[in-house]
Amino acid sequence: MTYKEEFIRFMVDSGVLTFGEFTLKSGRKAPYFINCGNYKTGAQLARLGEYYAECIKDNDIPVETLFGPAYKGIPLAVSAVVALSNKFGYDVSYCFDRKEAKDHGEGGMFVGKKLTDGEKVVIIDDVMTSGKALGESMPKLKSAADVDVTGMVITVDRMEKALNTELSAVQQAYKDYGVKVYSIVNMNDIIKAIEDGIVDGKDYLEQMKAYRAQYGVEG
């Protein structure tokens, strides 16, 4: 299997990707659901970091520092930076932000690598629903230094129209901030994995294709 196929099976085995009938926050009725909160063991986090590292390497994203937005992005960035070192020998830095700036000790908004002008930064997060995390991260990063945000890596691109636009959250993020968002897998990958028998879910395949036809966008 490819690392993308392995990741889809990993999501299913971890209870992160499930099939059924779900009402999303948007009000849409979806035949699948992604709950990244179900990654909760050390083994799962270690494997997840490897898939982020694979995505960075596969897309040849220039990187010197990984940034994990508080709070969910922190363990993701840590797991990814360890995997980059262990699996590929890429010894890059990492940092994350505080929700509130610290006014004592070392102080400041960031923990980890002290950012510098021109530094190539990749943002690590789980999924992108609205682009809010990117919108909050960009001014924080730019306030620390004139960094070069070379990309953002998420687990799954739903390839789905955001509310009140014909663009997906990923496409809207690029339009608004000029940052390319890379995903370990996208919805087309998941549909193909079901078709190829990599994971179960054929009972929901037609519903997934219909949902994709109604709400989907091309990447």
N, C-alpha and C positions, 0 to 999 in steps of 0.2 A: 504493500500500500504506500501511497504518497503520504507526506506529512500532513497534507490537508485531509485526506481520508482518515488517517489515524486520529487527527484532532476531532473530527466529527464523531467517530466512534467513542473517543474519550469523553466528549460532551454528553453523549447518551449514557455511557456507563456511569458517569458522575451525577446523573440526574439533572444536568444543566439544560439539556435540550430534550424536551418532551413533546409528544404529539397528542392531540385531543381537540377539545373545543374550549377556547379561552377568550374572555373579554379583556382587551388590552386597555391601558390607561386612556388611550385615544378614543375608546368606545368601539373600535373595530373588533369584529369577531374573527379570531385567527385560529388556524388548525395546528399551530405550534407555539411553543413558549420557550424563552431563554431566560433562565434564572442563574446568573453567575454567583449568587450567594450560596449556591450549593457546592462550590469549591471550598472545602473546609479542612483538609488534612495536609500534612507536610508533603506526602507523596504526590497529591494532586497539584499542589502549588509548584513543586519542583518540575513536574511534567509541563504544567502550564507555561512556566518560564522558558522551557525549551522550545515550545511552539512559537512564542514571541520572538525568540532568538532566530529560529528558522525563518520566520517572516522577514525579519530585518535583513538577514543574509540573502534570502531568496530575491528580495527586491533591491538589494545593493543600496540600502539607505545609508547615506553618510551620517555617522554618529560619533560624538565624543562623550556625550552625557545623556543618560536617560532621566526623564523627569516624570515622577508619579504624583498626580494631583491628589491632595488629601481628600478623603481618607482612603477610598477604595484603590486608588492608583499606587499607593505606597508599597504594599506587598507585591503588587504586580511588577513594578519597576525593579524592586530588589531581586525577585525571582528571575527576571529577564537578564539583569546585569550579571548575576551569578552564572546563568546558563550560557551567556555569550562568552564568558571566560572559560568555563569548564568544557564546553562543547566545541567552540570554534577558536579559542585562544585570543578573543578580542577583549582586551582589558580596558573597558570604558568606565567612566564615572557615573554616579547617580546622585540625584537630589530630590527633595520633595518640599512642599510648602507647608507652613503652619496656617491654621485657620485664622489665628491672630498673631501679629508680630510680637516677638519676645523682646522685652525692654531691659533684660538683665543678662548676665553671663555673656555668651557670644552674641546675643541679640539677633535681630533681623527676622525676615520672613521665611528664609530657607534653611533647611538642614541638609548637610552633605556637601557636595562640590560647590565651591564658590564660583558662580558663573562669570565669564569674561566676554568682552566684545568679540563677535565673530565665531563664538563657540557653536558647534553643530549639536543641536538638541533635538531629541526625539521624545515626544510625549507618549506615555503608555497609559491606556485606560481599558475598561472591559468592553462595554458596548456604547454605541452612540445613538441616542434617541433624538436629541434636539440640537446637539452641538454646544450645550451650555458649559460643559467642562472645558472645552477648547476656548470658548469665549471668555471664561474666567481666568484661564491659565495664561493666555497671551499677554495681557497687560502686566500680570505679575512677573512673568519672565522678562519682559522688555524693561520693567522698572529696575530689575537687578543688573542687567547689562544688555547691550545691543546684540543679542544672540541670534543665530540663524536657525530657526525652527525648520528642520529638514523634513519633518513628517510626524504623523501621529499613527500609532498602531493600536488597533482594537481587535477583539476576538472575532466578531461576526458583523458583516455588513448586511443588514436586512434588505438592502436595495429597494426600499419602500418609500413612497412619497411621504414627506413630512406634512403636517397639517398646514393648510392654506398655501401650498406651493406644489408645483409639479416636480420639484427637485427632491432628491433624497437628502437625509441629514448629512451624509458624507459629501454630496455635491454642493449643498448649501454652505458647508464649512469651508470648502475650497473657494467658493465665490466670495464669502465674507472675509476670510482671513488669509487666503492664498496658501493654505497649508494642505498638502495632499494627505489624505487619510488612507492608510493601508489596513487591510483586514487579513487575519489568518485564513478565514474562509468567508464566502458570501452565500446568499440564498441559492444561487444557481448550483454552487458546489454541494449544498445539502440535498437539493432535489436530485441531483445526479447520483449522490451516494445512496439514496433510497432506491433509485432505479436500478443501480448496479448491485444491490444487495449488501452493501457495506454495513448498513444499519437497517433495522426494522422500521416500518412506517408506511408500507405500501398501501395500507388501508386508508391513509390520509393523503396519498399522493395527488389524487384528483382535486381534493379541496385545496391543497397547497398550490397547485398550478392555477386554480381559479382565483385564489387570493392574490397570487403573483400577477395574474392578468389584470385584476381590478386595481391593485394598489402599487404594483411594482414599477420600477424604472430601470433602465439599462445603466450599467456602470460606466 
